[in-house]
Structure formats: C-alpha cells, structure tokens
C-alpha cells in the first residue's frame, strides 16, 4: 500500500518536471529551471541551491547503491577498507564507461533497460516460495532500480535482519538463499539471482554517473562568462592567441589527459619503489601520516598550477607560464631557468622510474629462482642496466605511435593502477596471518635505522621524501594540453583529479601495505630473500606464511611491475612534449631537430631524445648506487622547483595583472599559491639535509650537489651565452598572436 501512495505522489512530481523540461530542455536541468522561474532577484541563489542539492543527492544515491551490495555472504568478511577499495574501483569503471562516445554510452542505457525488464518475469517465476503463498518480487523501472537491501518478504523478518544469518544480515541475499536452499537443497540459484541484481545495480550506478556528469556541467557554465560564438576550432584559436600554430593532433579527452598524469604519479609504482626509504626513516608513521601532510601541500601546488594552466594551455607549460607571469624584463630568464629545471627533472624521473623497474624485474627473478638465501639468480649491475635500456627502447617505440594509440595506453595505465591497487589492498590484509595493529600503523616511529639518527622529528621530516617523490609528475596534463580538446578546462581538471585520486588511493595502499609490516629490521636487511627490497620481502613472506609458497607475492610484484612500466611510458610521453615545446622556442641545442613532428603529428625526435638522455643518466649506476640516488633527488626537488617558479611569479609580479581562465580559485588564488611556494622552499632544505651520521662517502646526501649542479649549469649557460639570444617563447603564427 505504501508503494502505491508514494508512486502516486511521485507521479505528480514527474508530470510537473516533464512540463518544465519541455519548456527548458537543457543538460543543466533542475538548476537551470530554478534560475528561469525564480525571478531575476532570486535566480542566482535558486539556481545554486537547486544544482548542488541535485548533485549531492545523486552522489549519495550512488554511494548507497554500491556500498550496500558487499555483504552477500561467503567465507571472507571484507574489512571496511576493502569495501571502500571495491567501491572506488567500481566508480572508476563507471567513469571510464561514461567517458566513451555518446553512441556507445547509449548502448549501456539500452542494456540497462533490457536487463531490468527482461529478467523481472523470470525472477518472479523462479523465486516462488515452496508453499505457494508468497512471491519474492523485485519491481524495477527503466535503468534505475530499487535500492538493494529493502526486504519485501514479511515471513521470517527477524531472522532475515539478524547479523547472524548466512548472509551476515543482508535480508534480500538471505531470503533468496533460503528460498532456493529449501526447494533444491542448494543456494546456487540464489547466487545467480544476486548476480542478476548486481549487474542491474552496476548499470544503475553507471546511469547515475551519466546523470551526475550532465548536472555538474553547471560548475563550468556558472563560472564562465557568456561568450559570443566564434567560427572555427576554439582550441586552435586560443593556441593562436598564445602565439603558436596547431601542429600536434588534438584528440585527447579529459579522461585521457587525466590518465597520463595519473599514470605518471602512479602511487603503486612510486610508493612501492621508495617504500624502503620511508620504512628506514620514520617507519609507519612517516608514511601514513606523512603522506597526508605532503598531499595537503601538493594539493595547493596542483590547484595553483591548474589555475595557471587554464589561462595558458600550451605544451610548454611551466616555462611558458613563467615567461608570461614574470614581467617583460625578467621573462626570458624566468622562462629559461624554469624550463631547464622542468625538463631535467623529467629526464631524471624517467631514468629513476625505468631503473627502478629494472631492479624490480631483477628481484622478481631472484625470488622466482629461490631467493637470495636459496641459490636464486642475482643479476649483475650490467644486466640490470641492460634491462633498463630494453624498457626505455620499448617505451620509445610505443611513444612513436599516433596519439590515438598512445591515448589508449594512457587510459589503460589509469585503469591498471586503480584495479591493481584494489587487488593489492584486498589481498594483503586478507592473506597476512600476522597483521600490524592500527596503533602500530599510525604511531610507530622506527628510530633503529642504522644511520645514527635518533631524533624523531628529524627522521620524520626526512621520511617525507617517499611521499613527495610518489606525488610528482602531474604537470603532464599541462604538457598534453595542445593535444587535448577543450584544453582550458580539461587540462586543469586533469591536474586536480589526478592528484586528488592519487592522494586517496595512495593512502589506502600505504595503510594496506604497512599492515603486513611486523619486522622492520628484517625487511630492510640485505640478507633477506629479496636482497633488502622491503616490499618484495613483505609480500613474499605474507604469502609464504599463509600458503607455504611465495608465488602469490611474486604475482603481486608482477602487478606492480606493470604499473611501473606504464608509469615510465607516460614519463617519456611527458618528456617528449616538453622537449618539443622547449626546442620550438629555441632553448635547446639542435632545436630544429627536436621540435619536428612526423606524418602522424608525433614529435618522434623528441621521444628518442628523452630515451637517450634517460639511459645516459642511468649509466651513473655503474659507478655507484649513491651517485644514482642523485637522479631521484633531481627528479623530486627539480620538478618541485619548476612547479613553484611560475606560482611564485603568479603571486608576486603578476598578482594584479593575471587574467584567469575558466578554471580559477578566485580570491583564494594568492593564499593557495603562497602555501605552495613556501612548501617547496621548505622541502628543498629538508631533502638536502644529511641522511646519516657521521657523514661518509657511501651515505652522503647528493641532493644539494645534484640540484646545485643543475642550477649552476643553467645560470652559467644563461650568463655566458643564452642571455644574448634566448627571448623566451617564440611566436610561430603568421600574423602574430590574436
């Protein structure tokens, strides 16, 4: 009866909305209708309140639909972290589906309608109660379905709602399971029915995301001034206004732009390869809480960079921004120093990522052949370097493909990172027989690091290097803007969303990984089976204790290795676009060679330049691992400095003259910018401090030497020669900027 009452009232709501929709057929929907009908005085407030309540309500609906479907029985009771990870993975899958062209998205809508209607009658026939008195019915409408978990069976209500039943208190699941078990002696049929419902809920969630995304366009519509229609491609026109021809093929969507930055950040790759550093300097607390501290400051940098990117969407990115924001007198020098710090940091990042991949492959082979204590194969430094070279060549070959193919790899990288994190987050805590307590994960300091450092505050600050290294590389979205549609908006969104999602996923991954850490000295010992690789040893030990074999741990390392490979691939993509733009403005030796594009509009020469430079940097590993660590230092600090320079000019010389694009921070822009600048200055000092006492040749921190060397060479080249000919970004359009 209640259903009929509510349905009649909802019918009135639907009829009224249909009438208004017929008058104002826009994607904005409710908030647009309120603006039109509330009157001139109240239109802005009515539109704002209606729009935001609509979006939040639908997002809550998605959360309820997805989060209430996890407790459907079974032996393994997932923790809240696993449920959250599953939820995030499903949301990302919904996002990827909703990023497809509308003709494909409409197919999912039709499938949702067909799935819900076609299975209704069959379910009602199969779920008839043995006594014939009651039917389990699930009423559906097109695409949207009822919230799971609302039982419509009165018989046995207390048992269905009891947390002690077979389904753990999930009423619908228990009702279906009992019905089939009484009839056939098995609950397999109920599991099939739950599968049908799960698919319906999944399609409903996808439809919710579709509706959310169309409603959330109000943010862009309300923040943008009304513009007159301009003939031609607006992205091409905007690029011409900035002084450049459209030479690269513009075929990336917002999801593709985001995917490149998300793949480069790749918290699964960054955290895994530098986890030993965080474990040694501070241990669990420096990683779990330190990650949140670094992420907060990185969010400020990402927001400031996104605001500037929206105003100047060019492949040159940071160095172009500095030229525009530093003022006419300082523009050439600001552009020069920002560009060289950025491209050097990118090359160093590529070198460190691919070398870390080679080392990870070596560890996988070592464990697969018996481990260091079981006669396993230990590759020499020359073999590791050869693996590194092979990976770089493969990355170069893939990056020589047309942008449409490369876009697929970027999206696959984002998917693999999200899915891989979900798998590892689910497996590690469930497989581990010995798990660290929550108190240990969030409060334990590791002062027994063998480095002669005892001060906890000092150790914690040094331990932040892992988090900062893992959260670098999101400038990629800026370097891909000349190949991105609607670049003024999609480029900034790529920067912000990649940092936001990496922050959440990275923290969950660190907590999950640290839950398996119970013996820090052994994990860091060179005498363990993994040769001192903490993550590899932790995974290997976890699976070996549970199953008597470490094969599962090796497979998990394989998942991480693929993520690191895709991260290195995205690094070459970003390097090549920066090299292309920098050489287009004549800032590099042999610039005419590096800024050329092939028939597919790919800067293939810049691609192979990036491959060669990264390999040359990796050659330092033949001398000593300490020297190679300088590459990581340049990648971390060099990139941060290049991020901070245009932000510094934005909040100083251009604080009054800056003209924001569609994405802007309004009055908070200066405050957020200053926080980012102060953080980079602080981090540069912190990461230059000694990492061991007493200081010796094998423990010397080469960060100030490496970063200082880049600064000395850059400034020296400027003073000696570049100041006479480099004038900053060069206009290459026929009639000059519009």
DAKAMO-V430676 format. One record per backbone hydrogen bond with DSSP energy under -1.0 kcal/mol. CO is the residue of the C=O (numbers start at 1). NH is the residue of the N-H. If there is no record, write none. Layout:
CO/NH  CO/NH
This chain:
1/5  2/6  3/7  4/8  5/9  6/10  7/11  8/12  9/13  10/14  11/15  12/16  13/17  14/18  15/19  16/20  17/21  18/22  20/24  24/26  28/31  29/33  30/34  31/35  32/36  33/37  34/38  39/43  42/46  43/47  44/48  45/49  46/50  47/51  48/52  49/53  50/54  51/55  52/56  53/57  54/58  55/59  56/60  57/61  58/62  59/63  60/64  61/65  62/66  63/67  64/68  66/69  70/72  79/83  80/84  81/85  82/86  83/87  84/88  85/89  86/90  87/91  88/92  89/93  90/94  91/95  92/96  93/97  94/98  97/100  101/104  101/105  102/106  104/108  105/109  106/110  107/111  108/112  109/113  110/114  111/115  112/116  113/117  114/118  115/119  119/123  120/124  121/125  122/126  123/127  129/132  134/129  142/144  144/141  154/157  156/160  157/161  162/165  165/168  169/171  170/174  171/175  172/176  173/177  174/178  175/179  176/180  177/181  178/182  179/183  180/184  181/185  187/191  188/192  189/193  190/194  191/195  192/196  193/197  194/198  195/199  196/200  197/201  198/202  199/203  200/204  201/205  202/206  203/207  204/208  205/209  206/210  207/211  208/212  209/213  210/214  211/215  212/216  215/218  216/219  217/221  218/222  219/223  220/224  233/237  234/238  235/239  236/240  237/241  238/242  239/244  240/243  243/732  245/247  249/251  252/485  253/257  254/258  255/259  256/260  257/261  258/262  259/263  260/264  261/265  262/266  266/270  267/271  268/272  269/273  270/274  274/278  275/279  276/280  277/281  278/283  280/282  282/446  284/288  285/289  285/290  287/291  289/293  290/294  291/295  292/296  293/297  294/298  295/299  296/300  297/301  298/302  299/303  300/304  301/305  302/306  303/307  304/308  305/309  306/310  308/312  312/314  316/319  317/321  318/322  319/323  320/324  321/325  322/326  327/331  330/334  331/335  332/336  333/337  334/338  335/339  336/340  337/341  338/342  339/343  340/344  341/345  342/346  343/347  344/348  345/349  346/350  347/351  348/352  349/353  350/354  351/355  352/356  353/357  354/358  355/359  356/360  357/361  358/362  359/363  360/364  361/365  362/366  363/367  364/368  365/369  366/371  367/370  371/374  371/376  380/384  381/385  382/386  383/387  384/388  385/389  386/390  387/391  388/392  389/393  390/394  391/395  392/396  393/397  394/398  395/399  398/401  402/406  403/407  404/408  405/409  406/410  407/411  408/412  409/413  410/414  411/415  412/416  413/417  414/418  415/419  416/420  417/421  418/422  419/423  420/424  421/425  422/426  423/427  424/428  427/431  428/432  437/441  438/442  439/443  440/444  444/285  446/282  447/449  451/693  455/459  456/460  457/461  458/462  459/463  462/465  464/468  465/469  466/470  467/471  469/472  473/476  475/479  476/480  478/481  480/483  481/484  483/251  483/252  486/489  486/490  487/491  489/493  490/494  491/495  492/496  493/497  494/498  495/499  496/500  497/501  498/502  499/503  500/504  501/505  502/506  503/507  504/508  505/509  506/510  507/511  508/512  509/513  510/514  511/515  513/516  514/517  515/436  519/523  520/524  525/528  528/531  529/372  533/537  534/538  535/539  536/540  537/541  538/542  539/543  540/544  541/545  542/546  543/547  544/548  550/554  551/555  552/556  553/557  554/558  555/559  556/560  557/561  558/562  559/563  560/564  561/565  562/566  563/567  564/568  565/569  566/570  567/571  568/572  569/573  570/574  571/575  572/576  573/577  574/578  575/579  576/580  577/581  578/582  579/583  580/584  581/585  582/587  583/586  588/591  590/593  590/594  591/595  593/596  598/601  602/598  602/604  603/607  604/608  605/609  606/610  607/611  608/612  609/613  610/614  611/615  612/616  613/617  614/618  617/620  618/621  619/622  620/624  624/628  625/629  628/631  629/633  630/634  631/635  632/636  633/637  634/638  636/640  637/641  638/642  639/643  640/644  641/645  644/648  645/649  646/650  647/651  649/654  652/655  654/658  665/668  666/669  668/672  669/673  670/674  671/675  672/676  673/677  674/678  675/679  676/680  677/681  678/682  679/683  680/684  681/685  682/686  683/687  685/688  686/689  702/706  703/707  704/708  705/709  706/710  707/711  708/712  709/713  710/714  711/715  712/716  713/717  714/718  715/719  716/720  717/721  717/722  718/723  721/724  722/725  722/726
